[in-house]
C-alpha cells in the first residue's frame, strides 16, 4: 500500500513500514490544503494531531484503508465517518502508557515533597526544612477513573508504594487485577485521597469533572490529570482549590493548551491557577519520552501488519 505520513515521527517509522512492503511518503511539512489535495492517492495515513480528520478531509481519501494514530487520543478523528467508509483505525496507547504512568507518579511525588520549591530555595542559599516537610504516598487510597492501558500502567507503577488502588471504568466489567480493585464511584468518593483521570475526551467526558462531582468526595483530595485538559475547566480547578476540596493538582494537560487562543476569561482563570503553589504543570509531555517516541512506531507497525 501507499502510506502518507503527515506529522513528525521517530525516524524508525519509514523503515518499519517499508520492511512490510509498503511505499511510504514522509511529509511532515505538508499543510491541511496539501493533505486534501493528495490524500486520494493513498491507502494508508499516519497522523499525530496536526489537523482534524473530519468529513471534509476524509471524503477526499477515496482509497483509504486505514488511519494510524501515533499516540492514544482519538478526539481529533471523525470515528463515525471512518466506520461508515469502512476505514480501519489504529492507535498506539501501548507505546506510551509506561511513560504516562511514570510521569504521573513522578509529578505526584514532586508535589508531595515540594521538590521544586526546595530546589530553588537551596540554590539561593535558603535552608528551610520545616517549610518543606513532605507528604508520604504510602498508606493512601488512589482512585483511578478509566482502567485501560494508561490506568493499568499507572496502577502497576503504584504497586510498590503501599497504597490501596481503586479503579472505576464505566465500559468494562471484571477488570480488577493484582494492581487495582474494581470499584464504583461511590467507593472512590468515600475512600480516595488521590484521584487520577485516564479517560479519553468525548462528548460524554468533556467537563465531566465539575464542582458537583468533586463535592461528593468525603475528604479533600489530590487531583492528577494526564489525560485531556478538557475533562475539567480552569474555573472548576480554581474553585475546588480555593474551597479546599482539592489539596493540590498535577496537570500535564490544560483546558486550552494554545495560550495565544485563550479567551480573556480563560487567561484570567489560568493566571490564577498558575499562582497556586499546590499546582504542578507540565506541557502535555507525560507520554512524550525518547523511548515512547520509538515504541509508538513499533506498535503501529505491528497493528498494520496484523490487519493487512
N, C-alpha and C positions, 0 to 999 in steps of 0.2 A: 504494500500500500504506500501511497504518497502521504507523508505526515508533515504538517506545518507546526512549528514551534514559534509562538508569538511573544513569549516572555523570557527574561533572563533565567537560565537554568545552569545547574552544575554541568561542567564540560563533558561529563561522562554520558549524558543523555543521548547524544548523537551516535557514538559507537555502540551503545547498548541496543538501540533500535536498528541500526544497520546490521548488527550481528543476527538479528531476527529476520533479515531480508527486506527491510523496508527502505524506501527512499525518503530521506529526511532533509527538509529545508529549515534551517535555523535562522529565524528573522526576528530577533527580539526588538529591533528598532522599528518594526512596522507599526503604523498607527491604525486606528479603527477603520478609517476610509480605505487604507490599503488592504486590510484584512477582508473587508466586504468585497473588494474588487477581485481578490484572488482565491478566496476560500472555496469557491465552487470546484476548483481543480484538485481538491484533497479529500482523502478518505478518513484521515485522522487529524486531530487538532489537539495540541498540548498547550495548556494555559496555566497562568497563575491567577492574577486578579486585575490585570491592566484594563480590560474592557469587559463590559457586560455581554454575556452570552444570551442575548434576548432574541425575540422572534425576528426582529429586523435583520439581524446578522445571520441567524440560523437558517432563515429562508433562502439565503444565498448559498448555503452549504449543501448544495443539491446531491453531492456524492458522499456526504459524511456518514461514516460508520461508527465513529467513537469520538468522545472528548476525554482527554486525560487531564485531571486537575492536579497540579503539583502542589499538594497540600491537603488540608482536611475540609475547609469550608466550601459549601456549595451554594451559598446565598446569592452569588453573582450569576447564577445559571438558571435559565428557564427550564426546569426539570420536566414540567408537564409537556412542554413543546417537544423536548427530546423524546419523551415517551411516545407522543403522537407520531413523530417521524421515525420511530424505532431505531434511535441512535443510542448506543451504549455509553454509559458514563462511568469512568473510573476515577477514584480519588485515592489519596495515599496517607491516611491518618496513621497507618502503621509506621510510616517513615519518620514522623516527628513526635510521636507520642512520648517517647522516653525524654526527649528534650523538654517538652512541655511539663512533664511530671517533675523533672529535676529543677526546672526554673521556678515552679510553684513552691516547692519545698524550700528552695534557696531564698526566695523573696520573703517567705513567711518567717524564716529564721532571722533574716536581716531585720525585719520589722520587730520581732520579739526581743531582739538583743541590741537594738539601737546602733547597729554597726555603722551606718552612715554618719550619724551624729558623733559617735565616739571617735571614729577615724578622723573626722575633721577637727575635733577638739584636740586630740593628741598632736596632730600636725602643727597646731598653733601653740603647743606648749601648755594646754589646759588638761588637768588631770582630775576628772570628776567621776569617781567610782559610784557613789550612791545614785547620782543622776542617771547613770547608765546600767543600773541593776536590771537584768533581763528577766524574761518570762520563759518557763520551760514548756516545751511541746508535750513532753511526757505526761501522761495522765489525763489528757484532754480527749474530747469527743469531736471527731471531724465528720461533718455531713457533706456527702458528695452528691450533687444533682447531675444526673446523666452518667450512666455507667457503661459507656462504650470504650473505645480504645484509650481515650485520654483519661477518663475517670478511673479505669482499671490500672493504668500505668501509675497514676498519682497514688492510688491506694497501695500499690505494691511498694512504692518508694517510702511510704509512711510506716511500713511494717516493722522497721527497726526502731521506731520511736516510742513504743509502748503506749500507743493511742488506741481508742476504740473508733472504728470507722463504720459509718452507716451510709449506705448507698440507696438512692431512690432513682428509678428510671421508669417513666410512665409507659414506655413502649417495649419493655422486656418483662419476662417472668422467669422465676427460678434462676436468677443471676447472682445470687450470693456465692461467695467463694472464700478462700482462706484469708483474703486480704480485707474483705468488707462484708458486712451483714446486710442482706436485703431488708430494706426498711420502708417506712412511709414518711410522708411529710410530717404527720403528727408526731412521730417518734423523734424526728430530727428537730422539730420545734421544741420539744421537751428537753432534749439532751445535748444538743450541739453547742460547742464552744467556738467552732470554726465552720464556715460554710464555703464550699468551693464549687464553682459552676463549670460544667463540662458538657454543655448542650449546644447544638447548632442554632444559628439565627434563622427563625422562621416567622411567619405572621403570628404564630401562637406564642413564641418566646420573646418577641420584641417588647421590651419594657415590662416583662412579667415579674421582675423583682421590683416591687413598689413598697411604699411605706406600710400599706395594709398587710402585706405578706411579712415584712420584717418585724412588725409589731407582734406577730404571733410567737416569736421566739421567747422562751421563758427567762432568758438571761442575755445580757449583752454578748455579741459575738464578733469575731474577726471574719472578714469577708475577702475572698480570693476570686478574681475574675481573669482567667487566661483564655477565655472562650471568644466571646464577641462583646464589644463595648455597648452595643445597642440593647443588651439584655437589661441594663439599668441606666437610668439617666444621671447626669451630673446633679440635678436638683434632688433626686432621691438620695444619692450618696451624701450630699451636704446635710440634708435634713436628718438622716439617720445618724450621722456622725455628731451633729450638733445636739441631738436629743439623747446621745449616748446609747442608742440602740446598737450601733456598731462601735466597737472598741478601736478598730483600725481597719484599713483596707489595703489590699495588694492588687494593683491594677496594671496588667500588661496591655489592656485594650481600653479604648475610650468610646464614649457615645459618638463623638466626631473626632477622627484622627487626623483630619486635614485642617490644621489650625487656621489656614487662610480662608476657609469656607465656613467657619463657625458664625452663627448668628450672634448678635450682641448679647442676647440672654445667655447663650452657651458660653461665650467668652467670659462673662462676669462670673458665671457659676463655676467654670473651670478654674479661674483665678482664685476663687475662694477655696476650692478643693486643693489647689496646689500650695496654699499657705499652711495646710494642716501637717503637722509633724508626724501624725499617726497614719499618713497615707504614703504609700510607696509606689512609684511608677516605673515602668519600662516601656519602650516604644514598639510594642507588638512584636517582640522577638523571642517569646517563650519557645516557639518551635523552630527557631532560626539559628541552629548551631552549624558548625562546619560539617559535622557528621550527618545531621538530618538532611542537609542540602543534597548530599550524595545518596543517602538511603531512600529519599523520596523517589529518585530516579529508578532505583532498583525495584522498588515496589510497583511503580507504574509499568516498567518493562515486563515484569512477571505477570501482571494482570492482563496486559495486552497479548502476551504470548499465550496465556491460557485461553483467552477468548477467541483468538484467531490462529 
